[in-house]
Amino acid sequence: MKVEGHEVPLFQRATAIPGMLLFGTFTVVIAKILFQTEGRGRYGHKKHLYTKPWLQTVAMFVGMLGCLLVLEIYRIVTNNLKKAVVSHKRVYFISIVPSMFDLIATSLMNIGLLWIPASIWQMLRGSMVVFSAIFSVIFLKRKLYVFHWVGVFIVVCALVLVGIACIKSDVGDYNVTHELVGIFLVVGAQVIQASQIIVEDHLLHNVKVNPLLIVGLEGLWGTVVTIGVFLPIVAHTPEKWGEGFHEDTIDSLYMMKYSGQIVGLTIAYIFAILGYNMFGMFVTNMFTAVHRTILEAVRTFCIWVVDLIIHYGISRSFGEEWNKWSFMELGGFVLLMCGMFVYNGIVQLPGLKYPNKKKKSEEQPILEETSSDESDLTPQLSDTD
């Protein structure tokens, strides 16, 4: 298999899709398990949940930061040391801007994950399509066809179904208010991540560097700013604001001290983020946006299945259960995938105009997944969560 005239190594061809699905699934599953894990903190022996979304954001950025080490190892192994000096040195500084978008979006999504199931959390990230389409038209002056807007409409309908299923299912110990806040935080975070795509397109469109360098630099800046600025801020917010908006970092460190499980899960999460970014880059290099859309659908399904297996096969304290409202969630998931497929032209509707293949790549709005969550293969420059 050749990409842009270069032979893709067998290792990449064999591991890209399985690696992306495996690590992409476990980034979300491990994050949710961490929030459901109890441990002793700084105030005595009473156990409480490890609800630490801001420290989780730090762990995500550390995983992204590991991409710099992977890139350096790659250069040494391939004897490509001369390319270690980047011609566009400004990338080291301008990467701080998209990393700040990523920081805010990921933190909001981590807080939202406290109160909603992992499968619904992942499905709600599909709202990225809606905001990316709108921003592509407004800021990037991209042309959208009728089928794009039909796809966006289907996605919105699907998200409404998924949101209702979340509220009606009464999962966990949280009330409807918590669930609504969680839904709005996750959807709101997609507005920020859609803005991140626009910023990256504007700042980095003429910069030709390895995507791992971009991800690693965003991880570097994100780690520094989250630890130096945001952790002290949330540590000094009023405790009555509640979990997610107040976070005691000292308590978090005590919980890690007393719980090997929390430490192990955090390390596993960091490596899952690193693996997801690595294999996500392989997928980005070898496949089209159409393939990535299909893989993202499979990833969402895998997250749900793994959570069900954990709940019923390992421990009822983790994962998520199946209830009567899960059928509505399943319907929302199917509708969401239909909307994605229509938007990306995988499913073509009769009577609608579609761009020819030569123009399609130029006119298609930017929607490949990035970082975060994250990131979340949307967008293409940074696959985080």
C-alpha positions in Angstrom: 0.0 0.0 0.0 1.4 3.4 -1.0 0.4 6.8 0.3 1.6 9.9 -1.6 4.1 7.7 -3.5 5.6 6.2 -0.3 5.2 2.5 0.7 3.4 2.3 4.0 5.2 -0.1 6.4 3.5 -3.4 7.1 3.3 -2.6 10.8 1.2 0.4 10.2 -1.1 -1.4 7.7 -1.6 -4.2 10.2 -2.1 -2.2 13.4 -3.7 1.1 12.4 -7.3 0.2 12.6 -7.2 -2.3 15.5 -4.9 0.1 17.4 -7.1 3.1 16.9 -10.2 1.2 17.9 -8.6 -0.5 21.0 -6.9 2.6 22.4 -9.7 4.9 21.3 -12.2 2.7 23.2 -10.1 2.5 26.4 -9.4 6.2 26.6 -13.1 6.8 27.4 -13.7 3.5 29.3 -10.8 4.1 31.7 -11.7 7.7 32.2 -15.2 6.7 33.3 -13.9 3.9 35.6 -11.6 6.4 37.3 -14.5 8.6 38.1 -16.3 5.5 39.6 -13.4 4.5 41.7 -13.3 5.1 45.5 -10.2 5.9 47.6 -9.1 7.6 50.8 -8.1 11.2 50.6 -6.4 13.9 52.8 -9.2 14.0 55.4 -9.0 10.7 57.2 -10.0 7.2 56.2 -13.4 7.8 54.7 -13.5 6.8 51.1 -15.0 8.9 48.3 -15.1 8.9 44.6 -12.1 10.0 42.5 -14.1 12.8 40.7 -11.1 14.7 39.5 -11.8 15.9 35.9 -9.1 18.6 35.9 -6.3 16.2 37.0 -7.7 13.9 34.3 -7.1 16.7 31.8 -3.5 16.8 33.0 -3.2 13.1 32.4 -4.6 13.5 28.8 -2.0 16.2 28.0 0.8 14.1 29.4 -0.3 11.3 27.1 -0.2 13.8 24.2 3.2 15.0 25.4 4.5 11.5 24.9 4.1 11.9 21.2 7.3 14.0 21.2 9.2 11.0 22.6 7.6 8.7 20.0 8.6 11.2 17.3 12.2 11.4 18.6 12.5 7.6 18.7 11.2 7.4 15.2 13.8 9.8 14.0 16.6 7.8 15.7 15.4 4.5 14.4 15.0 5.8 10.8 18.3 7.7 11.0 16.3 10.9 10.2 18.1 13.2 12.6 18.5 16.0 10.1 14.8 16.7 10.2 14.8 17.2 13.9 15.1 21.0 13.3 11.7 22.2 12.1 11.8 24.8 9.4 8.7 26.5 10.8 9.9 27.2 14.3 6.9 29.4 15.0 4.9 26.2 15.4 6.5 25.8 18.8 4.8 29.0 19.9 1.5 29.2 17.9 0.6 25.7 19.1 -0.3 27.2 22.4 -3.4 28.7 21.0 -5.2 25.5 19.9 -3.9 23.8 23.0 -5.9 26.3 25.1 -9.0 25.5 23.1 -8.3 21.8 23.7 -7.7 22.4 27.4 -11.1 24.1 28.0 -13.0 21.7 25.8 -11.5 18.6 27.4 -12.0 19.9 30.9 -15.7 20.6 30.2 -16.1 17.1 28.7 -14.4 15.5 31.7 -16.8 17.3 34.0 -19.7 16.2 31.9 -18.5 12.6 32.0 -18.9 12.6 35.8 -22.7 12.7 35.3 -23.5 10.8 32.2 -22.7 7.3 30.8 -19.6 6.9 28.7 -21.6 5.7 25.6 -23.9 8.7 25.7 -20.9 11.0 26.3 -19.3 9.6 23.2 -22.5 10.0 21.1 -23.0 13.6 22.2 -19.6 14.4 20.8 -21.3 13.8 17.4 -22.6 17.4 17.8 -19.1 18.4 16.6 -20.5 17.9 13.0 -23.1 20.5 13.5 -20.8 23.2 14.8 -18.0 22.4 12.4 -20.3 22.7 9.4 -21.6 26.0 10.6 -18.1 27.4 11.4 -16.8 26.1 8.0 -19.3 28.2 6.2 -19.0 31.3 8.3 -15.2 31.5 8.8 -13.6 29.3 6.1 -16.2 30.1 3.4 -16.6 26.5 2.5 -19.5 25.5 0.3 -22.1 23.1 1.8 -24.5 21.2 -0.3 -28.1 20.3 0.6 -27.0 16.7 1.6 -24.7 18.3 4.2 -27.5 20.1 5.9 -29.8 17.0 5.7 -27.0 15.1 7.5 -26.7 17.9 10.1 -30.5 17.8 10.7 -30.5 14.0 11.2 -27.6 14.3 13.6 -29.5 16.9 15.7 -32.5 14.6 15.8 -30.3 11.8 16.9 -28.7 13.9 19.7 -32.2 14.8 21.0 -33.1 11.1 21.3 -29.8 10.3 23.0 -30.2 13.2 25.5 -33.8 12.1 26.4 -32.6 8.5 26.9 -29.9 9.8 29.3 -32.3 11.8 31.4 -35.0 9.2 31.5 -32.7 6.3 32.3 -31.8 7.7 35.8 -28.3 6.2 35.8 -26.0 6.5 38.8 -26.6 8.6 41.8 -27.0 11.9 40.0 -30.3 13.8 39.5 -31.8 15.2 36.3 -30.1 18.6 36.9 -26.7 17.0 37.0 -27.4 15.0 33.8 -28.7 18.1 32.0 -25.6 20.0 33.0 -23.4 17.1 31.8 -25.2 17.0 28.4 -24.8 20.8 27.9 -21.2 20.8 29.0 -20.3 18.0 26.5 -22.2 19.7 23.7 -20.8 23.1 24.6 -17.3 21.6 24.5 -17.9 20.7 20.8 -18.4 24.4 20.0 -14.9 25.0 21.5 -13.4 22.1 19.6 -15.0 23.2 16.4 -13.4 26.6 17.0 -10.1 24.8 17.6 -10.3 23.4 14.1 -10.8 26.9 12.6 -7.9 28.2 14.6 -5.6 25.3 13.6 -6.6 25.7 10.0 -5.8 29.5 10.1 -2.5 29.2 12.0 -1.1 26.0 10.7 -2.4 25.8 7.1 1.1 26.6 5.6 3.1 24.6 8.2 4.3 21.2 7.0 5.3 19.2 10.1 4.7 15.8 11.4 1.2 15.6 13.1 2.8 14.0 16.1 4.8 17.1 16.7 1.7 19.3 16.7 0.0 16.9 19.2 3.1 16.7 21.4 3.5 20.5 21.5 -0.2 20.9 22.4 0.4 18.3 25.1 3.4 20.3 26.4 1.6 23.6 26.6 -1.6 22.0 27.9 0.3 20.3 30.7 2.1 23.4 31.8 -0.9 25.7 31.8 -3.3 23.2 33.4 -0.9 22.5 36.3 0.4 26.1 36.6 -2.9 28.0 36.2 -6.1 25.9 36.3 -5.4 23.5 39.1 -4.6 26.3 41.5 -7.8 28.2 40.4 -10.2 25.2 40.9 -8.5 24.4 44.2 -9.4 27.8 45.5 -13.0 28.0 44.2 -15.7 27.6 46.9 -16.2 23.9 47.8 -20.0 24.4 47.6 -19.7 24.8 43.8 -19.4 21.0 43.8 -17.3 18.4 42.0 -16.0 19.5 38.6 -15.9 23.2 39.5 -14.0 22.8 42.7 -11.1 20.3 42.9 -8.7 19.7 45.7 -5.4 18.7 44.1 -3.8 17.8 47.5 -6.7 15.4 48.1 -6.1 13.9 44.6 -2.5 13.2 45.4 -3.4 11.6 48.7 -5.9 9.4 46.9 -3.2 8.3 44.5 -0.9 7.7 47.5 -3.4 5.4 49.2 -4.7 3.6 46.0 -2.6 1.7 43.6 -5.8 1.2 41.5 -6.1 4.9 40.9 -2.4 5.2 40.0 -2.6 2.2 37.7 -5.7 3.4 36.0 -4.2 6.9 35.5 -1.0 5.4 34.0 -3.2 3.2 31.7 -5.2 6.2 30.6 -2.0 8.1 29.7 -0.7 5.3 27.6 -4.2 4.9 26.0 -4.1 8.5 25.0 -0.6 8.1 23.6 -1.6 5.0 21.7 -4.8 6.5 20.3 -2.9 9.5 18.9 -0.2 7.2 17.4 -2.6 4.9 15.7 -5.0 7.7 14.8 -2.1 9.3 12.9 -1.6 6.0 11.0 -5.3 5.9 10.1 -5.2 9.6 9.0 -2.2 8.9 6.8 -3.7 5.8 5.1 -7.5 6.4 4.9 -10.0 9.0 3.9 -12.5 10.9 6.0 -15.1 8.4 4.9 -13.2 5.5 6.5 -12.6 7.5 9.6 -16.3 8.3 9.9 -17.1 4.6 9.8 -14.3 3.8 12.3 -15.6 6.4 14.7 -19.0 4.8 14.6 -17.4 1.4 15.4 -15.5 3.1 18.2 -18.6 4.5 19.8 -20.3 1.1 19.6 -17.2 -0.6 21.1 -17.3 1.8 24.1 -20.9 0.9 24.8 -20.3 -2.8 24.5 -17.2 -2.8 26.7 -19.1 -0.8 29.4 -21.9 -3.3 29.3 -19.4 -6.2 29.6 -17.7 -4.6 32.5 -21.0 -3.9 34.3 -22.5 -7.4 33.9 -19.3 -9.5 33.7 -16.9 -7.9 36.1 -18.5 -5.5 38.6 -21.9 -3.8 38.9 -20.0 -0.8 40.4 -18.5 0.1 37.0 -19.6 0.3 33.4 -23.3 0.9 32.6 -26.4 -1.1 32.7 -29.0 -1.9 30.0 -32.5 -0.6 30.8 -35.7 0.2 28.9 -34.4 3.6 27.8 -31.3 2.0 26.3 -33.5 1.0 23.3 -34.0 4.8 22.7 -30.3 5.3 23.0 -29.7 2.6 20.5 -32.2 4.2 18.1 -30.4 7.6 18.6 -27.1 5.9 17.9 -28.3 4.4 14.7 -29.8 7.7 13.6 -26.6 9.5 14.5 -24.6 7.1 12.3 -27.1 7.6 9.5 -26.6 11.4 9.8 -22.8 11.1 9.8 -23.0 8.8 6.7 -25.3 11.2 4.9 -23.1 14.2 5.8 -20.0 12.5 4.5 -21.6 11.3 1.3 -21.3 7.6 2.3 -25.0 7.2 1.9 -26.2 9.3 -1.1 -29.9 10.4 -1.2 -31.7 10.5 -4.5 -32.5 13.8 -6.0 -29.7 15.7 -4.2 -26.7 17.2 -5.9 -23.2 15.9 -4.9 -19.8 17.3 -5.8 -17.6 15.4 -8.2 -14.6 13.6 -6.8 -12.1 16.2 -8.0 -13.9 19.1 -6.2 -15.1 17.1 -3.2 -11.8 17.3 -1.2 -11.7 21.0 -1.7 -15.3 21.7 -0.8 -15.8 19.3 2.1 -15.9 21.1 5.4 -13.1 20.2 7.8 -14.4 17.5 10.1 -11.6 14.9 10.6 -11.2 14.4 14.3 -8.5 15.9 16.2 -7.1 15.6 19.5 -8.7 15.7 22.4 -10.8 13.7 23.8 -10.8 13.2 23.4 -9.7 14.4 21.4 -11.7 13.0 20.2 -10.2 11.3 14.6 -11.7 14.8 14.6 -9.8 17.1 13.9 -6.9 15.8 11.9 -4.2 17.8 13.6 -4.6 16.4 17.1 -6.3 13.1 18.0 -6.6 13.3 21.8 -9.7 11.9 23.4 
